[in-house]
Amino acid sequence: MKKLEPGTYQHYKGQKYLVIGTAKHSETLEEMVVYKALPDNDQSTMWVRPLKMFLEKVKIDGRMVPRFKKILTPSQTTP
């Protein structure tokens, strides 16, 4: 399965998330993505989603788009 890099990702609905890394489900050993809603504050929720689902494409308005796509933050675009 594809390796997932930590960083900022955008959900197809527009919300941005910080991917912290991956972990394994304790019972099934399924690879899971650990991520947090942005902006990062006391109200931010931590989420866990199966890696396969995180990487899949979804059908929106008749076309397939990634559920999450990695985006560059301003600090990543400056030399």
Number of C-alpha atoms within 10 A of each C-alpha: 7 7 8 14 12 15 15 20 23 18 14 15 9 9 12 19 24 19 21 15 13 19 16 14 12 8 6 7 9 13 17 19 22 19 21 18 19 16 12 11 9 6 9 12 12 13 13 16 15 16 20 14 13 17 18 12 15 15 10 12 7 7 8 11 14 16 18 22 15 18 13 11 11 7 7 8 7 6 4
